[in-house]
Amino acid sequence: MHDETTIGARLRALRRWRGMSLDELAGLAGLSKGFLSMAERGQRALDRRSHIAALANALRVSETDLTGGPHLGPDPVQSEPHAYVSPLRVALESNSFHADPVVERARPLPELVALMTGHVEKHRRAYDYITVGQDLPDLIDELHWHVAQPADEAAQRLALETLVEAYMCAAGMARSLRHPDLGQFAATRADEAAVLLDDPIARGKAAFSVIRPNAANWHRVQTLAERAADRLQPHIRDDRDVPVLGMLTLNAALAAAASRNRDAAEHWLNEAADLARRVPDDLKNNWQAFSKTNVAIWRVTVGVELGKGGGEVAELAKGVTEAKLDIHPGRKTCFLADVGRGLARDPKWRNDAIRWLRRSEETAPQRFRNDPKVAETIAVMLEQARVAAQGRELRGMAARMGIPH
């Protein structure tokens, strides 16, 4: 069973396919032979972006080859969101800024804007891909109709601004459901809309989606993220624009962590903290929830990426006032999952890790049950489990994620 579940098992198969020894792979990836040996046996989790990227580069394969593609299990909460990927793909591939719209008519633009900023945004924040997937493809089609034949210039700009957000939403959904190429395509469409707007703030928003810490060449991602933040800096008009710059600095921090550059990661986290002081600590109304609380959440994420575990992660988690996350289930579930993954690295904290992971699942089950990093942690913990209480909880989560148990 283990051979089918962990990234380490796929690593072993790919390494043997390449005809590499553990020594050779360890040298190419900059990781220890002992760590890789334990990972292949399911005793250590390969859930850090930097490790996955380094191994994919060394093996000359894609990261998806290591992490595995979307896995549809019997649980409908885990599998049903994937039914909406195909219509989303059709909307992304059939619309263009340089061709006639694919629909003959559209709802009034104010109605579409209200749908995106209200209903769709609400469910995006909760990682409710089923509800988002029901509305997003038609929304993209109809916004393109308004771009192609607007009532006036102001209407066209509003349609483009809303398309930036719609395409970013599509990118997030596709990536979370393990379709990274589709996610990057959607992010590129967001950038195309921002270019047509000729607005640096819109370009900054799109850059947050395009330059995501999810690529094989982390040093390049870090450079691009830092350039995007530097490029936007002189265009900040007032504090309403600050969250856009703030999210770009957080992107840069995570990319630096994945590049194993601790000093740069800390620098960008501090930059984000300084920017957060200029805006209310408001996850509901600030763009992408940028705020003092969100920076504290990203400190946990960056810490876990840097390899922190156990007590170190527990200490970082104390910097987050969890009650403030209830209005943003998406941020809450990611925070709880990252803490759980970090705690799981220390056997003394494993029972606590299970509780944090279980709470993450309860907060946003569609997101949780489709997260490959969480799946890797649970699969490895299941392999390590030695007591009945741990085994029962882990087997339950594994069953809902489609992990053989």
Secondary structure, DSSP 8 states (H G I E B T S, - for coil): -GGGT-HHHHHHHHHHHHT--HHHHHHHHT--HHHHHHHHTTSS----HHHHHHHHHHHT--HHHHH------S-HHHHGGGGGHHHHHHHHHH--TTS--SSS----HHHHHHIIIIIIHHHHHTT-HHHHHHHHHHHHHHHHHHHHS-SSHHHHHHHHHHHHHHHHHHHHHHHHTT-HHHHHHHHHHHHHHHHHHT-HHHHHHHHHHHS-S-SS-HHHHHHHHHHHHHHHGGG--STTTHHHHHHHHHHHHHHHHHTT-HHHHHHHHHHHHHHHTTS-S-TTTSGGG-SHHHHHHHHHHHHHHTT--THHHHHHHTTS-GGGGGG-HHHHHHHHHHHHHHHTTSGGGHHHHHHHHHHHHHH-HHHHTT-HHHHHHHHHHHHH--SHHHHHHHHHHHHHHT---
